[in-house]
Amino acid sequence: MGEGKVFPRSLTQELPLAVKAEGLYIYDENGKRYLDGCSGALISSIGHSVPEVVEAVSDQLKKLAFAHPSRWRNKAAEEAAQEIAEITPGNLNWVWFVSGGSEAIESAIKLARQYYVERDGNGSQKHLILSRYNSYHGSTLGTMSVGGNMPRRRVFAPMFKEHPKVDTHYCYRCPWGQEYPSCNVMCARQVELAIKRIGPQYIAAFLAEPVVGSTVGALNPPPEYWPMVREITAKYDILLIADEVMTGFGRTGKPFAVNHWGVIPDIIAAAKSMAAGYVPTGGIFVKEEIVETIKKGSGAFIHGHTYNGNPLSGAATAATVRYMKKHALFENAAKQGELLGEGMKKLEDIPIVGQVRGLGLMRGVELVADKEKKRPFPRSENAVGIVSEECTKRGLIVYPGRGMADGVNGDSFMVAPPLVVQAEHIDEILSILEDSLKAASGRLLK
Ligand SMILES: Cc1ncc(COP(=O)(O)O)c(C=O)c1O
């Protein structure tokens, strides 16, 4: 008989066994408690083991676990779509359900292409997705082709079609050596320049994360950026896709991060907090005009996965979003996010902390070996691994990222606790962060 083994994320790192989780805490097999300071990967936004959601999913499981989406509608998915449409901006009323973030992005970019073919005919040349370096949109071949996280894509790049990319609003290391605001938001103007160079007739969509997550560590844009890219994309007849897989459903203190700037994208892609880790779920929220165009054309999105709109995802999503609304979690994220942001700003006094940034309950720290020169640690030093290890030792889980400085080097981590976090948890997080960063500083700068 064979011996079954889980093929883990890392074959060299020994991970603890998670045995239960409640509220903001996860427990290992020895009963040690860890504050889930990054909600997994910005997923468990309403906290763990929330009875209302557990009951909604188990009730659904008993009633109807599955009915194939090509043959059946189901009430759970319809209720979830209703809950979501109440918080999406503009008329992004149509929800195409999937099982995660990569599938959401795949769906969004395929839909963008099909929209133009339906609208302009088979001769439409709009097929490119303009996106950005220092971005992450998923780990399938399609999403990696539009992603700009170099360490994660390098090995697979020969396998996919390249899509064009522009640099992002990385003000701490401005690619053009400028300073905000005298830069006149060069990063947004680069989007227009790229569109003109490539030719708007070839570009179906511009895709970006409103606050860059895993790749750069909670990189929030200058306030003009999103209104400018909205104006530019509209001017050149290019769809704007906001990847809100990390930022969506209250993470930044508003239902969607684009709400901060009053921007209405054409498509929002979401996952993670949408069903908060209770059932694998994602979705794209699509404006009426796109769906109408397809309805009047071929009549169907040429796309679909087996679990598209499954009742369990629907039940988990509807219950999660209701819970968020009932407990005013978007407002709590804004309030506690301010506290967290202010407290973390003080960490900039620690020698290895280059910058603290972010929005709401999505905060990031970029680590540096030399503060003055903003010199990153060489990757071989595993700086963020050491910080993460110091935090874990003290019972706090953070979310590490690498490669942002030059595609290889650069360390950051995110702090993004569940939206149910309270002031006392923020104190606990800040105190562990300070001790851990000081300890890591001692180890790294010796
Ligand atoms: C911004 C963003 N987009 C897409 C994805 C892919 O989501 P998934 O891992 O659920 O496929 C992620 C995952 O971290 C993400 O952060």
The ligand as a Gaussian input file, in Angstrom:
#p B3LYP/6-31G(d) Opt

LIG

0 1
 C       -4.799000      40.435000      -6.479000
 C       -4.943000      38.967000      -6.673000
 N       -5.517000      38.505000      -7.801000
 C       -5.689000      37.193000      -8.030000
 C       -5.258000      36.254000      -7.105000
 C       -5.443000      34.779000      -7.384000
 O       -6.386000      34.257000      -6.519000
 P       -6.433000      32.670000      -6.200000
 O       -5.214000      32.361000      -5.405000
 O       -7.705000      32.537000      -5.399000
 O       -6.502000      31.959000      -7.480000
 C       -4.666000      36.680000      -5.917000
 C       -4.199000      35.711000      -4.917000
 O       -3.466000      36.001000      -4.022000
 C       -4.489000      38.071000      -5.707000
 O       -3.909000      38.534000      -4.602000

